[in-house]
């Protein structure tokens, strides 16, 4: 990437975030729901959230993991510490419905990297299998303490935890059941999932827990803005930027994870990044939003959108110009140095 373009992106990111923070005096409260370890876009998406928090635009109230991998939570803890936010609460799916296969994931690889002294390359306080708060209990505790209609949930993985939250009973944190608590405290959900093309595929986040997807799309009480497979698939993040722009520090967990995930050089669709962007910057320069409707999921995991004034589900799309603007935003945020 040429120096002038790098400089422009860095300045643009700083200016946009500063003006956005000025326009929103109170940071947006966000909970990030992730299947950390499946695809590298989860790490890119979380990197964006740290940058938004650096700028005072958001407050990450919690991060919830829905993937059955013993290294997912230690890796998220590692990221929190490296980016300077060691106290973000973590929740984990219990019990997990989707477990890791035999392949060593980037979450395990990066967590076990050593320096020349054979110490951990990146600080982390949690070990594989460490027990943290269950995600449903964590959601109920965090949500009960927030102002009404103030929390945005960003879901970029399986819907297991959110379905279980939806069906949770009253407890010590709130006399409300899950549906009532969500309706009272959540502003909206920004969700990556589904495929709404005519030749639709059974999208990954949906087909691995179809029952949860059916439940959430049918019964979630608030607005859900869906960034489908085809949107993130049309905006491709350049691997060259990872290689050339994250070398400002000897060891960068995003860089190490990206380079391990697939054989370099490679570019990657921005599925999860689109949902983060909409949650924080739901601007017309990036997105078109469908009219209201309902979403149905069949028994094989295919998703269908039906317009209806009575619905509160919305599908995000973007034309070519919006996609290009979106990609510039992603690049500007990811290459920006964290506050640390």
Buried (B, 14 or more C-beta within 10 A) or exposed (E): BEEEEBEEBBEBBEEBBEEBBEEEEEBBBBBBBBBBBBBBBBBBBBBBBBBBBBBBBBBBBBBBBBBBBBBBBBBBBBBBBBBEBEEBBBBBBBEBBBEBEEEEBBBBBBBBBEEEEEEEBBEBEBEBEBEBBBBBBBBBBBBBEBEEEBBBBBBBBBBBBBBBBBBBEEBEBBEBBBBEBBBBBBBBBBBBBBBBEEEBBBBBBBBBBBEBBBBBBEEBBBBBBBBBBBBBBBBBBBBEBBBEBBEEEEEBBBBBBBBBBBEEEBEBBBBBBBBBBBBBBBBEEBBEEBEBBBBBBEEEBBBBBEEEEEBBBBBBBBEEEBBEBBBBBBBBBBBBEBEE
